[in-house]
């Protein structure tokens, strides 16, 4: 298979992962809402104590798996956890607040006249909306938890649609960060490559408007389960991953929560439709890559066609290859011009530049001929 790894790596860095500048903007919006809650929530829950330590980053932003959106209707999801002491979640009459009531008070504290669309209570979070009409469309989701102790054990429960349910806001982050570290120790950069593979698979799954694919957490679990050994060529490693995923989904379409083995599977049935669709599209991608095994397909054009089908690069690969071809032609032309100068008796200046002044470049002889003259070997 033609080596297309340099293009894919550059594509991931520039068109898949989120830029530091934009990520900082998203995090600034998250912090602004944290500050709003710290200042206002005690007005809605009297006696509540809250500061920055009550917030626990969650989701793809927290574990550095967030990717750029491709379509305007897609939006960035910034997840944050708000953990509050159970004994402080009481109303004005001393009664314990229900999960729904706590979310409603959090939502009320987040209201702001500067928002075009006010925050809303959702099933498992309170959502704050930003930039709904452009490529920066995003929202900040605050999942609300209560904490208490049973003996020495700290218990956290999520305010969900059905009430308070056991859930640890830091478990997924802890599991994934440790997994990356463990795999980096096993094989240098394998953990880092795990993160890159998840980003690339997410881009593949978000590359078409009409595809309905599993969410980022499910994809991360699948890649963690099926990741190949580390390889220096990301194109080969990604192809091996797709083959492993195809075999895994043939065997079972149930996706387990590796961070919470004691909790139910992430999939709702034994064959969710979006998991079936994922395997179908992976099969199509493998068909594209299989074409590259042909002897007449070991070239830039064939590789570009296959990988562009997979990622829908919006001209990125074509532009990269055109620039690379231009660089090669430019270097070739420069070498030809230098050769012509030398052939015409060009001289080398003290700075090493070919031209009309300096020391003349004499013709060269090779394989030891320079050590001989007409009278025999030099002593």
C-alpha positions in Angstrom: 0.0 0.0 0.0 1.4 3.4 -1.0 2.7 5.3 2.0 0.1 8.1 2.7 0.8 8.5 6.4 2.4 11.9 6.1 -0.8 13.3 4.5 -3.0 11.7 7.1 -0.9 12.9 10.0 -1.0 16.5 8.7 -4.8 16.2 8.0 -5.3 15.1 11.6 -3.3 17.9 13.0 -4.8 20.7 10.9 -8.4 19.5 10.1 -9.4 17.0 12.7 -8.1 17.9 16.1 -9.2 21.2 17.6 -6.8 24.1 17.4 -5.4 25.4 20.7 -6.9 28.9 20.1 -10.5 27.6 19.6 -10.2 25.2 22.4 -9.2 28.0 24.7 -12.3 29.9 23.6 -14.5 27.0 24.5 -12.9 26.6 27.8 -13.3 30.3 28.5 -17.1 30.0 28.0 -17.1 27.0 30.3 -15.3 29.1 33.0 -17.6 32.0 32.5 -20.6 29.8 33.4 -18.7 28.3 36.3 -18.1 31.8 37.6 -21.8 32.6 37.0 -22.8 29.5 39.1 -20.4 30.3 41.9 -21.7 33.9 42.2 -25.5 33.1 41.8 -26.4 29.6 42.7 -26.3 30.3 46.5 -29.1 32.8 45.9 -31.3 29.9 44.6 -30.1 27.3 47.1 -29.6 29.1 50.4 -26.7 27.9 52.5 -24.9 26.3 49.5 -21.1 26.5 49.4 -19.6 26.3 45.9 -16.2 27.1 44.4 -14.0 25.9 41.5 -13.3 22.6 43.3 -17.0 21.6 42.8 -16.5 21.3 39.0 -15.2 18.2 37.3 -14.3 18.4 33.6 -16.0 15.6 31.6 -16.3 14.3 28.0 -14.2 14.6 24.9 -12.8 18.0 25.8 -11.5 16.7 29.2 -9.6 13.7 27.6 -8.5 15.6 24.5 -10.6 13.7 22.0 -12.8 16.5 20.7 -12.6 17.0 16.9 -13.5 19.8 14.5 -17.0 19.8 13.1 -17.4 19.6 9.4 -21.0 20.9 8.9 -22.6 24.1 10.4 -25.4 22.1 12.0 -22.9 20.0 14.0 -21.9 21.6 17.3 -19.2 21.2 19.9 -20.3 19.6 23.2 -18.4 20.8 26.3 -19.3 18.7 29.3 -18.8 19.7 32.9 -19.7 18.1 36.1 -21.1 20.1 39.1 -20.8 18.2 42.4 -22.7 19.5 45.4 -22.9 18.4 49.0 -26.2 16.4 49.6 -26.8 18.0 53.0 -26.8 21.5 51.4 -29.4 20.6 48.8 -32.4 21.7 50.8 -35.2 24.2 50.1 -36.2 27.2 52.2 -38.3 24.9 54.5 -35.5 22.4 55.1 -36.8 19.7 52.7 -34.4 17.8 50.5 -34.4 19.0 46.9 -35.3 16.4 44.2 -32.9 15.8 41.3 -35.3 17.8 38.9 -35.5 20.7 41.3 -31.8 21.0 41.7 -31.4 21.1 37.9 -34.1 23.8 37.7 -32.3 26.0 40.2 -29.0 25.5 38.5 -30.7 26.5 35.2 -32.2 29.6 36.8 -28.8 30.7 38.1 -27.3 30.4 34.6 -29.9 32.7 33.0 -28.4 35.8 31.4 -29.8 38.6 29.3 -26.7 38.4 27.0 -27.8 34.9 25.8 -29.8 34.8 22.6 -31.2 31.5 23.8 -31.5 30.9 27.5 -30.2 27.8 29.2 -32.5 24.8 29.4 -33.0 21.7 31.6 -32.3 18.5 29.7 -32.6 14.8 30.8 -29.2 14.5 32.5 -27.9 18.1 32.4 -28.5 21.8 32.1 -27.5 23.1 28.7 -26.1 26.6 27.9 -26.1 27.5 24.2 -23.6 29.5 22.1 -23.2 30.6 18.4 -26.1 28.7 16.9 -25.7 29.9 13.3 -22.1 29.4 12.4 -19.2 26.9 12.4 -18.5 27.8 16.1 -21.9 26.5 17.2 -21.5 24.8 20.6 -23.0 24.3 24.0 -21.9 23.7 27.6 -23.6 20.9 29.4 -23.6 20.9 33.2 -24.3 17.4 34.7 -25.3 17.9 38.3 -24.3 15.5 41.1 -24.8 15.2 44.8 -22.2 13.7 47.1 -22.4 12.1 50.5 -20.6 9.4 52.5 -21.7 5.9 53.6 -19.1 5.1 56.2 -15.8 6.0 54.6 -17.1 5.5 51.1 -17.8 8.6 49.0 -21.0 8.3 47.0 -21.9 10.5 44.0 -25.3 10.4 42.3 -26.3 12.1 39.0 -29.4 14.2 38.7 -31.1 12.3 35.9 -34.5 12.2 34.3 -35.5 9.4 36.6 -34.1 10.9 39.8 -30.7 10.5 41.6 -28.7 7.6 40.1 -25.2 6.4 41.1 -22.5 7.9 38.7 -18.9 9.0 39.1 -18.1 12.2 37.1 -14.4 11.5 37.1 -14.3 7.7 36.3 -14.1 7.9 32.5 -11.4 10.5 32.6 -9.4 8.5 35.1 -9.8 5.3 33.1 -8.8 6.9 29.8 -5.8 8.9 31.1 -4.5 5.8 32.8 -5.0 3.7 29.7 -3.0 6.2 27.6 -0.2 6.2 30.2 -0.2 2.4 30.5 0.0 1.8 26.8 2.8 4.4 26.4 4.8 2.5 29.0 4.2 -0.8 27.2 5.2 0.6 23.8 6.5 4.2 23.4 3.7 6.3 21.9 1.1 3.6 21.6 -1.1 5.4 24.1 -0.7 8.7 22.1 -1.5 6.8 18.9 -4.7 5.5 20.7 -5.9 9.1 21.0 -5.0 9.8 17.3 -6.9 6.7 16.1 -10.0 7.7 18.1 -9.9 11.2 16.6 -9.5 9.8 13.0 -12.3 7.3 13.5 -14.6 10.1 14.8 -13.8 12.1 11.7 -14.7 9.2 9.5 -18.0 8.7 11.4 -18.8 12.5 11.1 -17.8 12.9 7.5 -21.3 12.6 6.0 -24.4 14.5 6.8 -26.7 11.5 6.4 -24.7 9.1 8.6 -26.0 8.3 12.0 -23.1 6.8 13.9 -22.4 5.8 17.6 -21.3 8.7 19.8 -17.8 9.5 20.8 -17.7 7.5 24.0 -18.8 4.3 22.2 -16.2 4.9 19.5 -13.5 5.4 22.1 -14.5 2.2 23.8 -14.3 0.2 20.5 -10.9 1.7 19.6 -9.5 1.0 23.1 -10.7 -2.6 22.8 -9.4 -3.2 19.2 -6.3 -1.0 19.0 -3.4 -2.6 17.0 0.2 -2.6 18.1 2.0 0.7 17.6 3.2 1.4 14.1 5.2 4.2 12.4 2.8 4.5 9.5 -0.6 5.7 10.6 -2.2 4.7 7.4 -1.2 1.0 8.0 -2.2 1.2 11.6 -5.6 2.7 10.8 -6.3 0.1 8.2 -5.5 -2.7 10.7 -7.8 -1.0 13.2 -10.7 -1.0 10.7 -10.1 -4.7 10.0 -10.1 -5.4 13.8 -13.3 -3.3 14.3 -15.0 -5.2 11.4 -14.2 -8.5 12.9 -15.2 -7.4 16.4 -18.6 -6.1 15.2 -19.2 -9.3 13.3 -18.7 -11.2 16.5 -20.7 -8.8 18.7 -22.3 -5.4 18.2 -22.7 -4.8 21.9 -20.4 -2.0 23.2 -19.3 -2.3 26.8 -18.5 0.6 29.2 -14.8 -0.3 29.9 -14.6 2.6 32.4 -17.6 1.3 34.4 -17.6 -2.5 33.9 -20.2 -2.8 36.6 -22.7 -0.7 34.7 -24.9 -1.7 31.8 -23.7 -1.8 28.2 -23.6 1.5 26.3 -25.7 0.0 23.5 -29.4 -0.4 24.1 -29.8 -3.7 22.2 -27.7 -6.5 20.8 -27.7 -4.8 17.4 -28.4 -1.0 17.6 -29.0 0.4 14.1 -26.2 2.9 14.3 -23.7 0.1 15.2 -24.9 -1.9 12.2 -24.4 1.2 10.1 -20.9 1.7 11.5 -19.9 -1.8 10.5 -21.3 -1.3 7.0 -19.4 1.9 6.4 -16.2 0.3 7.8 -16.7 -2.5 5.3 -17.0 0.1 2.5 -13.8 1.8 3.7 -11.9 -1.5 3.7 -13.1 -2.1 0.1 -11.5 1.3 -0.8 -8.2 0.4 0.9 -8.2 -3.1 -0.7 -7.8 -1.5 -4.1 -4.5 -0.1 -3.0 -3.0 -3.6 -2.8 -3.1 -3.8 -6.6 0.3 -3.3 -8.3 -1.0 -0.5 -10.5 -2.4 1.4 -7.5 0.8 1.9 -5.6 0.8 5.6 -6.4 -0.2 9.0 -5.0 -3.4 9.3 -7.1 -4.8 5.9 -6.0 -4.0 6.5 -2.4 -5.5 9.9 -2.4 -8.8 8.6 -3.9 -9.1 5.9 -1.2 -8.3 8.1 1.8 -10.3 11.0 0.5 -13.3 8.7 0.2 -12.8 7.7 3.8 -12.3 11.2 5.3 -13.9 13.5 2.8 -11.0 15.9 3.2 -12.6 18.8 1.3 -9.6 19.1 -1.0 -6.9 18.9 1.7 -5.2 15.8 0.3 -5.3 17.2 -3.3 -3.8 20.5 -2.2 -1.1 18.7 -0.2 -0.2 16.5 -3.2 -0.2 19.5 -5.5 2.2 21.4 -3.2 4.4 18.4 -2.9 4.6 18.0 -6.6 5.5 21.7 -7.0 8.2 21.3 -4.4 9.7 18.3 -6.2 9.6 20.1 -9.6 11.2 23.2 -8.0 14.1 21.2 -6.5 14.6 19.3 -9.7 14.8 22.5 -11.7 17.3 24.0 -9.2 19.5 21.0 -9.6 19.4 21.2 -13.3 20.3 24.9 -13.2 23.2 24.2 -10.9 24.4 21.4 -13.2 24.2 23.7 -16.1 26.3 26.3 -14.3 29.0 23.8 -13.4 29.1 22.6 -16.9 29.6 26.1 -18.1 32.6 26.6 -15.8 30.9 28.3 -13.0 32.9 29.3 -9.9 32.2 28.9 -6.2 32.3 32.1 -4.0 33.9 32.1 -0.5 30.2 31.7 0.7 29.8 28.6 -1.3 27.5 30.1 -3.9 27.8 29.2 -7.6 28.3 32.2 -9.9 30.8 34.0 -12.1 33.3 35.0 -9.4 35.4 32.8 -7.0 37.2 29.6 -7.4 36.5 27.7 -10.6 34.8 24.4 -10.3 37.1 21.9 -12.0 35.8 18.7 -13.6 35.8 15.8 -11.1 37.0 12.3 -11.4 35.7 9.5 -9.2 36.7 6.0 -7.9 40.2 7.1 -6.9 41.2 8.6 -10.3 41.9 11.9 -8.6 44.8 10.3 -6.8 46.7 9.5 -10.0 48.5 11.6 -12.6 50.3 10.8 -15.8 53.4 9.6 -13.9 51.7 7.2 -11.6 50.3 7.3 -8.2 51.0 10.4 -6.0 53.2 9.9 -3.0 
